[in-house]
Amino acid sequence: MVRKHPICPQRIRKIPKQFSWVDHRLVREHHIEKLSHPAGALYLFLVTVSDAQGLSYYSDPAISERLSMAPSTLEQSREELIRAGLVAHKKPLYQVLALDHHPQKRSGDPQSLGRILKQMMEVSHDRL
């Protein structure tokens, strides 16, 4: 049996006081409104298949097949969820994260700066 270890142990999700695993704050705090439809579908899938710690070993090909999602769309959706602070991913493991933690900004992280610049260029290009 494979032993799973949380990627972010400080953000293990807990069952919300309401009746479901899907935390109502996803809607109340407008997280869902910031997601594309494919990212929302991926998030719902991961919430559904994850264990009590929010962990899932579903492979990208299996997720792509289940969601009828192209691999490139899956990759973009995963990155969107990571940027939103909703999931962590360390291949082959996904972790659905608790919503009660606000991600810290890491201004010195070159990968983060590169993503921001890339997004800015895409937005600028789309407006032309």
TAQUISUL-V510153 format. One record per residue. N is the residue number from 1. BURIAL is I if it has 24 or more other ideal C-beta (glycine too) atoms within 12 Angstrom, else O. D_FIRST is the distance of its C-alpha to the first C-alpha in whole Angstrom. Layout:
BEGIN
N_BURIAL_D_FIRST / N_BURIAL_D_FIRST
END
This chain:
BEGIN
1_O_0 / 2_O_4 / 3_O_6 / 4_O_9 / 5_O_13 / 6_I_16 / 7_I_18 / 8_I_21 / 9_O_21 / 10_O_24 / 11_I_24 / 12_I_21 / 13_I_23 / 14_O_24 / 15_O_25 / 16_O_29 / 17_O_32 / 18_O_32 / 19_O_31 / 20_O_28 / 21_I_25 / 22_I_28 / 23_I_30 / 24_O_33 / 25_O_34 / 26_I_33 / 27_O_36 / 28_O_38 / 29_O_38 / 30_O_38 / 31_I_35 / 32_I_35 / 33_O_38 / 34_O_37 / 35_I_35 / 36_O_35 / 37_O_35 / 38_I_32 / 39_I_30 / 40_I_31 / 41_I_29 / 42_I_26 / 43_I_26 / 44_I_26 / 45_I_23 / 46_I_21 / 47_I_22 / 48_O_21 / 49_O_18 / 50_I_17 / 51_O_15 / 52_O_17 / 53_I_17 / 54_I_18 / 55_I_15 / 56_I_14 / 57_O_13 / 58_I_15 / 59_O_17 / 60_I_21 / 61_O_22 / 62_O_20 / 63_I_22 / 64_O_25 / 65_O_25 / 66_O_24 / 67_I_27 / 68_O_29 / 69_I_29 / 70_O_30 / 71_O_28 / 72_O_31 / 73_O_31 / 74_I_28 / 75_O_28 / 76_I_31 / 77_I_30 / 78_I_27 / 79_I_29 / 80_I_31 / 81_I_29 / 82_I_28 / 83_I_31 / 84_I_32 / 85_I_29 / 86_I_27 / 87_I_24 / 88_I_22 / 89_I_21 / 90_O_19 / 91_O_18 / 92_O_15 / 93_I_15 / 94_I_18 / 95_I_19 / 96_I_21 / 97_I_24 / 98_I_26 / 99_I_29 / 100_O_31 / 101_O_31 / 102_O_34 / 103_O_32 / 104_O_35 / 105_O_37 / 106_O_36 / 107_O_40 / 108_O_39 / 109_O_36 / 110_O_37 / 111_O_35 / 112_O_36 / 113_O_39 / 114_O_39 / 115_O_37 / 116_O_40 / 117_O_42 / 118_O_41 / 119_O_41 / 120_O_44 / 121_O_46 / 122_O_44 / 123_O_46 / 124_O_49 / 125_O_49 / 126_O_48 / 127_O_51 / 128_O_53
END
